[in-house]
């Protein structure tokens, strides 16, 4: 998280993984482009006004068309 929340913004915890890496590691194969840790859920904190904006911000950084999957979004309690 690079920014602190301003008025009207919250911190959201977004859990993501990579579908292709998960499939490869489940077959005991090593992914070529990404680290194996992407087979497990990874948490990222995002400053956003609402859950939809948090999803949009994560999708810009970790595009679904590249295999990234958002598993959960919850408002952080920091």
VEXRO-611833 format. One line per field, with one value per atom (N, C-alpha, C, CB): atom name; chain; residue number from 1; x negated, y, z negated. Coordinates in Angstrom, 1 decimal. Glycine has a CB too. Layout:
N
atome [CA;...] .
chaine [A;...] .
num [NUM;...] .
x [X;...] .
y [Y;...] .
z [Z;...] .
***
This chain:
78
atome [N;CA;C;CB;N;CA;C;CB;N;CA;C;CB;N;CA;C;CB;N;CA;C;CB;N;CA;C;CB;N;CA;C;CB;N;CA;C;CB;N;CA;C;CB;N;CA;C;CB;N;CA;C;CB;N;CA;C;CB;N;CA;C;CB;N;CA;C;CB;N;CA;C;CB;N;CA;C;CB;N;CA;C;CB;N;CA;C;CB;N;CA;C;CB;N;CA;C;CB;N;CA;C;CB;N;CA;C;CB;N;CA;C;CB;N;CA;C;CB;N;CA;C;CB;N;CA;C;CB;N;CA;C;CB;N;CA;C;CB;N;CA;C;CB;N;CA;C;CB;N;CA;C;CB;N;CA;C;CB;N;CA;C;CB;N;CA;C;CB;N;CA;C;CB;N;CA;C;CB;N;CA;C;CB;N;CA;C;CB;N;CA;C;CB;N;CA;C;CB;N;CA;C;CB;N;CA;C;CB;N;CA;C;CB;N;CA;C;CB;N;CA;C;CB;N;CA;C;CB;N;CA;C;CB;N;CA;C;CB;N;CA;C;CB;N;CA;C;CB;N;CA;C;CB;N;CA;C;CB;N;CA;C;CB;N;CA;C;CB;N;CA;C;CB;N;CA;C;CB;N;CA;C;CB;N;CA;C;CB;N;CA;C;CB;N;CA;C;CB;N;CA;C;CB;N;CA;C;CB;N;CA;C;CB;N;CA;C;CB;N;CA;C;CB;N;CA;C;CB;N;CA;C;CB;N;CA;C;CB;N;CA;C;CB;N;CA;C;CB;N;CA;C;CB;N;CA;C;CB;N;CA;C;CB;N;CA;C;CB;N;CA;C;CB;N;CA;C;CB;N;CA;C;CB;N;CA;C;CB] .
chaine [A;A;A;A;A;A;A;A;A;A;A;A;A;A;A;A;A;A;A;A;A;A;A;A;A;A;A;A;A;A;A;A;A;A;A;A;A;A;A;A;A;A;A;A;A;A;A;A;A;A;A;A;A;A;A;A;A;A;A;A;A;A;A;A;A;A;A;A;A;A;A;A;A;A;A;A;A;A;A;A;A;A;A;A;A;A;A;A;A;A;A;A;A;A;A;A;A;A;A;A;A;A;A;A;A;A;A;A;A;A;A;A;A;A;A;A;A;A;A;A;A;A;A;A;A;A;A;A;A;A;A;A;A;A;A;A;A;A;A;A;A;A;A;A;A;A;A;A;A;A;A;A;A;A;A;A;A;A;A;A;A;A;A;A;A;A;A;A;A;A;A;A;A;A;A;A;A;A;A;A;A;A;A;A;A;A;A;A;A;A;A;A;A;A;A;A;A;A;A;A;A;A;A;A;A;A;A;A;A;A;A;A;A;A;A;A;A;A;A;A;A;A;A;A;A;A;A;A;A;A;A;A;A;A;A;A;A;A;A;A;A;A;A;A;A;A;A;A;A;A;A;A;A;A;A;A;A;A;A;A;A;A;A;A;A;A;A;A;A;A;A;A;A;A;A;A;A;A;A;A;A;A;A;A;A;A;A;A;A;A;A;A;A;A;A;A;A;A;A;A;A;A;A;A;A;A;A;A;A;A;A;A] .
num [1;1;1;1;2;2;2;2;3;3;3;3;4;4;4;4;5;5;5;5;6;6;6;6;7;7;7;7;8;8;8;8;9;9;9;9;10;10;10;10;11;11;11;11;12;12;12;12;13;13;13;13;14;14;14;14;15;15;15;15;16;16;16;16;17;17;17;17;18;18;18;18;19;19;19;19;20;20;20;20;21;21;21;21;22;22;22;22;23;23;23;23;24;24;24;24;25;25;25;25;26;26;26;26;27;27;27;27;28;28;28;28;29;29;29;29;30;30;30;30;31;31;31;31;32;32;32;32;33;33;33;33;34;34;34;34;35;35;35;35;36;36;36;36;37;37;37;37;38;38;38;38;39;39;39;39;40;40;40;40;41;41;41;41;42;42;42;42;43;43;43;43;44;44;44;44;45;45;45;45;46;46;46;46;47;47;47;47;48;48;48;48;49;49;49;49;50;50;50;50;51;51;51;51;52;52;52;52;53;53;53;53;54;54;54;54;55;55;55;55;56;56;56;56;57;57;57;57;58;58;58;58;59;59;59;59;60;60;60;60;61;61;61;61;62;62;62;62;63;63;63;63;64;64;64;64;65;65;65;65;66;66;66;66;67;67;67;67;68;68;68;68;69;69;69;69;70;70;70;70;71;71;71;71;72;72;72;72;73;73;73;73;74;74;74;74;75;75;75;75;76;76;76;76;77;77;77;77;78;78;78;78] .
x [-0.9;0.0;-0.9;1.0;-0.7;-1.6;-0.9;-1.9;0.4;1.1;1.8;2.1;2.0;2.8;4.2;2.3;5.2;6.6;6.9;7.6;7.6;8.1;9.6;8.0;10.2;11.6;12.4;12.1;13.3;14.1;13.5;14.6;12.3;11.6;11.3;10.2;11.2;10.9;9.8;12.2;9.2;8.2;8.9;7.1;8.7;9.3;8.2;10.2;8.4;7.5;8.0;7.3;7.2;7.6;6.8;7.5;7.4;6.7;6.7;7.3;5.5;5.5;4.5;5.0;4.7;3.8;3.8;4.3;3.0;2.9;3.4;1.4;4.4;5.0;4.1;6.2;3.2;2.3;1.2;1.6;0.7;-0.3;0.3;-0.9;1.6;2.2;2.4;3.6;2.8;3.0;1.7;3.6;0.6;-0.7;-1.2;-1.7;-1.1;-1.7;-0.8;-1.7;0.5;1.3;0.9;2.8;0.3;-0.2;-1.7;0.1;-2.2;-3.6;-4.6;-4.0;-4.2;-5.0;-5.4;-4.3;-6.5;-7.0;-6.5;-8.5;-6.0;-5.7;-7.0;-4.8;-6.9;-8.1;-8.2;-8.1;-7.1;-7.2;-7.0;-6.2;-6.2;-5.9;-6.4;-4.3;-6.6;-7.0;-5.9;-7.4;-6.3;-5.3;-4.4;-6.0;-4.8;-4.0;-2.6;-4.7;-2.5;-1.3;-0.2;-1.5;-0.6;0.4;1.2;-0.3;0.6;1.3;1.9;0.4;2.9;3.5;2.4;4.7;2.4;1.5;2.4;0.6;2.1;2.8;2.2;3.0;3.0;2.5;3.5;2.5;3.0;3.8;4.0;3.2;5.2;5.6;6.4;6.4;6.1;6.9;7.9;6.0;9.2;10.3;11.5;10.6;12.4;13.7;14.7;14.3;14.6;15.5;14.9;16.9;15.6;15.1;14.9;16.0;15.8;15.7;14.5;17.0;14.2;13.0;11.7;13.0;11.7;10.6;10.4;10.9;11.5;11.3;10.8;12.7;11.2;10.7;9.2;11.5;8.8;7.4;6.5;7.2;7.0;6.2;6.2;6.8;7.3;7.4;6.4;8.8;6.2;5.3;3.8;5.3;3.5;2.1;2.0;1.8;3.0;3.0;4.2;3.1;4.0;5.1;5.7;4.7;7.0;7.7;7.3;9.2;7.2;6.9;5.5;7.0;4.6;3.3;3.3;2.3;4.5;4.7;4.8;3.5;4.8;4.9;6.4;4.4;6.7;8.0;8.2;8.3;9.2;9.5;10.3;10.2;9.8;10.5;11.4;9.6;11.0;11.8;11.4;11.5;12.3;12.1;12.8;12.6;12.1;12.7;12.1;12.6;13.0;12.5;11.6;13.7;10.4;9.4;9.7;8.0;9.2;9.4;8.0;10.1;7.6;6.3;6.3;5.5] .
y [-1.2;0.0;1.2;0.0;2.1;3.2;4.5;3.4;4.5;5.7;5.5;6.2;6.6;6.5;7.0;7.4;6.4;6.8;8.2;5.9;8.9;10.2;10.1;11.1;11.3;11.3;10.6;12.7;9.7;8.9;7.7;9.8;7.4;6.2;5.2;6.6;4.0;2.9;2.1;2.0;1.2;0.3;-1.1;0.2;-1.7;-3.0;-4.0;-2.9;-5.2;-6.3;-7.1;-7.2;-7.3;-8.1;-9.3;-7.2;-10.5;-11.7;-12.2;-12.8;-12.5;-12.8;-14.0;-11.7;-14.8;-15.8;-15.9;-17.2;-16.8;-16.9;-18.3;-16.7;-18.4;-19.6;-20.6;-19.4;-20.1;-21.0;-21.6;-20.2;-20.8;-21.3;-22.3;-20.1;-22.1;-23.0;-24.4;-22.5;-24.3;-25.5;-26.3;-25.2;-25.6;-26.2;-26.9;-25.2;-26.1;-26.7;-27.8;-25.6;-27.8;-29.0;-30.2;-28.7;-30.1;-31.2;-31.4;-31.0;-30.8;-30.9;-30.4;-32.3;-29.4;-28.8;-27.4;-28.8;-26.9;-25.6;-24.5;-25.5;-23.4;-22.3;-21.7;-21.3;-21.2;-20.6;-19.1;-20.9;-18.4;-17.0;-16.4;-16.4;-17.0;-16.5;-17.4;-16.3;-16.9;-17.7;-18.6;-16.7;-19.7;-20.7;-20.2;-22.0;-19.1;-18.6;-18.1;-17.5;-17.8;-17.3;-18.5;-16.8;-19.7;-20.8;-20.7;-22.1;-19.9;-19.7;-18.3;-20.0;-18.1;-16.7;-15.7;-16.7;-14.5;-13.4;-12.2;-13.0;-11.6;-10.4;-9.1;-10.5;-8.2;-6.8;-5.9;-6.6;-4.8;-3.7;-2.6;-3.2;-2.1;-1.1;0.0;-1.7;1.2;2.4;2.7;3.6;2.6;2.9;3.4;1.6;3.9;4.4;3.3;5.4;2.2;1.1;-0.2;1.4;-1.3;-2.6;-2.6;-3.7;-2.0;-2.0;-1.3;-1.4;-0.2;0.5;-0.2;1.9;-0.9;-1.8;-2.9;-2.4;-3.5;-4.5;-4.0;-5.2;-2.8;-2.2;-1.9;-0.9;-1.3;-1.0;-2.2;-0.3;-3.3;-4.5;-5.1;-5.6;-5.1;-5.6;-4.9;-5.6;-3.6;-2.8;-3.3;-1.3;-3.7;-4.1;-5.6;-3.8;-6.4;-7.8;-8.2;-8.6;-8.1;-8.3;-9.7;-7.9;-9.8;-11.1;-11.8;-11.0;-11.1;-11.7;-12.3;-10.6;-12.0;-12.6;-13.7;-11.5;-14.1;-15.3;-15.0;-16.1;-13.7;-13.4;-13.5;-12.0;-14.0;-14.3;-13.6;-15.8;-12.7;-12.1;-13.1;-10.7;-13.5;-14.5;-13.9;-15.5;-12.8;-12.1;-10.7;-12.8;-9.9;-8.4;-8.1;-7.5;-7.6;-7.2;-5.9;-8.4;-5.1;-3.9;-4.2;-3.0;-3.6;-3.8;-3.2;-3.3;-3.7;-3.2;-2.8;-4.2;-1.6;-1.2;0.0;-0.7] .
z [0.0;0.0;0.0;-1.2;1.0;1.1;0.6;2.5;0.4;0.0;-1.3;1.1;-2.0;-3.2;-2.8;-4.4;-3.4;-3.0;-3.4;-3.7;-2.5;-2.7;-3.1;-1.4;-3.3;-3.7;-2.7;-3.9;-3.1;-2.2;-1.6;-1.1;-1.9;-1.4;-2.6;-0.8;-2.2;-3.2;-2.6;-3.4;-3.5;-3.1;-2.9;-4.2;-1.8;-1.5;-1.3;-0.2;-1.9;-1.7;-0.5;-3.0;0.5;1.7;1.8;3.0;1.9;2.0;3.4;1.0;4.0;5.4;5.6;6.3;6.7;7.1;8.6;6.5;9.1;10.6;11.0;11.0;11.8;12.2;12.9;13.1;13.8;14.6;13.6;15.7;12.7;11.8;10.9;11.0;10.4;9.6;10.3;9.1;11.6;12.3;12.5;13.7;12.8;13.0;11.7;13.5;10.6;9.4;8.9;8.3;9.2;8.8;9.5;9.0;10.7;11.5;11.3;13.0;10.2;9.8;10.9;9.4;11.7;12.7;12.3;14.1;12.7;12.3;13.4;12.2;13.0;13.9;14.4;13.3;15.7;16.3;16.0;17.7;16.0;15.9;14.5;16.9;13.7;12.4;11.3;12.2;10.1;9.0;8.5;7.8;8.0;7.5;6.4;7.0;5.7;4.6;5.1;3.9;6.4;7.0;7.1;8.4;6.8;6.7;5.4;6.8;4.4;3.1;3.1;1.9;2.3;2.2;1.7;1.3;2.3;2.0;1.6;3.2;0.5;0.1;0.5;-1.5;0.9;1.2;0.6;2.8;0.0;-0.5;0.5;-1.9;0.6;1.6;0.9;2.8;1.2;0.7;1.8;0.4;1.4;2.4;1.6;3.2;2.4;1.8;1.5;2.8;2.3;2.1;2.7;2.7;2.5;2.9;4.4;2.5;5.2;6.6;7.1;7.2;6.5;6.9;6.5;6.2;5.4;5.0;6.0;3.5;6.4;7.5;8.8;7.7;9.2;10.4;10.3;10.7;9.1;9.0;9.0;7.6;8.4;8.4;9.8;7.4;10.5;11.9;12.8;12.4;12.6;13.4;13.2;13.1;12.0;11.6;11.9;10.2;11.7;11.9;12.8;10.5;14.1;15.0;15.1;16.4;15.0;15.1;16.4;15.0;17.5;18.8;18.8;19.9;17.8;17.7;16.7;17.2;16.2;15.4;13.9;15.6;13.5;12.1;11.7;11.8;10.5;10.0;8.6;9.9;8.5;7.2;6.5;7.4;5.3;4.5;3.4;3.9;2.9;1.8;1.7;0.5;1.3;1.0;-0.3;2.2;-1.3;-2.5;-3.0;-3.6;-3.7;-4.2;-5.4;-4.7;-5.3;-6.4;-7.7;-5.9;-8.7;-10.1;-10.6;-11.1;-10.2;-10.6;-11.6;-9.4] .
***
